[in-house]
Amino acid sequence: MKLLVISVLAWLAGLAAYIAALWLLWGQTIHDLTAVVVWSGLAAAVAVAVGFAPVMFVLRNRLAGRRAGAWAFPLVGCLLGVVPVVLITAVWSSDLWRALFSPEAGLFSCMFSIFGATFGEGFFLAYGRRSA
């Protein structure tokens, strides 16, 4: 249950970052919120299931008893943010490399960087210390 709450809160933080980046960088408001919610939600769910959660549990085991965890979890989560961006752009483009440098991919990169950092921090707070 904790992992679900962390995932939803991280996704909401990422969605807020997407909307803020759209407005700050491009001076636009969101026109198709449904598409952004659906595709980012699907990408986040897949990314958490196959990437974020397993990596965070491995990281927790590797860092057991070390102080580095407080910054390591959000940093690794932020770096993992590229996974859902690749998933989303791969679905919508025949030229993945070009699509990864598009304005839309930039917005999703902002979204999933914040998602990853928030997920990592939430994971650290909820699971960071291994129980004996």
C-alpha positions in Angstrom: 0.0 0.0 0.0 2.9 2.4 0.8 4.3 1.8 -2.7 1.0 2.7 -4.3 0.7 5.9 -2.3 4.3 6.9 -3.1 3.7 6.1 -6.8 0.5 8.2 -7.0 2.0 11.2 -5.1 5.1 11.1 -7.3 3.0 10.9 -10.4 0.9 13.9 -9.3 4.1 15.9 -8.6 5.3 15.0 -12.0 2.0 16.0 -13.6 2.3 19.4 -11.8 5.9 19.7 -13.2 4.7 19.0 -16.7 2.0 21.6 -16.5 4.4 24.1 -15.0 7.1 23.5 -17.6 4.5 23.8 -20.4 3.5 27.2 -19.0 7.0 28.5 -18.1 9.0 27.2 -21.1 6.4 27.5 -23.9 3.8 29.9 -22.5 1.0 27.5 -23.1 -1.7 25.9 -21.1 -2.5 22.2 -21.4 -5.0 21.4 -24.2 -5.4 17.7 -23.9 -5.1 16.8 -20.2 -6.8 13.4 -20.8 -4.0 12.2 -23.1 -1.3 13.4 -20.8 -2.9 11.8 -17.8 -3.6 8.5 -19.6 -0.2 8.1 -21.3 1.9 9.4 -18.4 -0.1 7.3 -15.9 0.4 4.1 -18.0 4.1 4.9 -18.5 4.5 5.6 -14.8 2.7 2.3 -13.8 4.9 0.3 -16.1 8.1 2.1 -15.0 7.3 1.6 -11.3 6.6 -2.1 -11.8 9.6 -3.0 -13.9 12.1 -0.3 -13.1 11.7 2.1 -10.2 10.5 -0.3 -7.4 13.0 -3.1 -8.2 15.9 -0.7 -8.5 14.9 1.1 -5.3 14.8 -2.2 -3.3 18.2 -3.2 -4.7 19.6 0.2 -3.8 18.2 -0.1 -0.3 19.9 -3.4 0.2 23.2 -2.1 -1.3 23.2 1.0 0.9 22.1 -0.8 4.1 23.7 1.0 7.1 25.2 3.9 4.9 24.3 7.5 5.2 24.3 8.0 1.4 20.7 6.9 1.0 19.1 10.3 1.8 20.4 11.7 -1.5 21.0 8.5 -3.5 17.3 7.5 -3.7 16.0 10.7 -5.3 19.1 10.9 -7.6 18.7 7.4 -8.9 14.9 8.0 -9.2 15.6 11.1 -11.3 18.0 9.3 -13.5 15.5 6.5 -14.0 13.1 9.1 -15.3 14.4 8.5 -18.8 12.7 5.1 -18.9 9.1 6.3 -19.1 10.1 9.1 -21.5 11.6 6.4 -23.9 8.4 4.3 -23.5 6.1 7.2 -24.4 8.2 8.4 -27.3 8.6 4.9 -28.6 4.9 4.5 -28.8 4.3 7.7 -30.7 7.3 8.0 -33.1 8.9 5.9 -35.8 12.2 7.8 -35.3 12.9 7.4 -31.6 16.2 9.3 -31.5 14.6 12.4 -33.1 11.6 12.1 -30.9 13.7 12.0 -27.7 14.8 15.6 -28.5 11.4 17.0 -29.3 9.6 19.6 -27.2 7.1 17.0 -26.0 9.9 14.7 -24.8 11.4 17.6 -23.0 8.1 18.1 -21.1 7.9 14.4 -20.3 11.6 14.6 -19.2 10.6 17.4 -16.7 7.7 15.3 -15.6 9.5 12.1 -15.0 12.6 13.7 -13.5 10.4 15.2 -10.8 8.4 11.9 -10.6 11.6 10.0 -10.1 13.0 12.3 -7.5 9.7 12.3 -5.6 9.4 8.6 -5.9 13.0 8.1 -4.6 12.5 10.4 -1.7 9.2 8.8 -0.8 10.7 5.3 -1.1 13.6 6.4 1.2 11.2 7.7 3.8 8.9 4.7 3.7 11.4 1.9 3.1 14.9 3.4 3.4 16.0 1.5 6.4 15.9 -2.3 6.2 14.2 -4.0 9.1 16.1 -6.7 10.8 
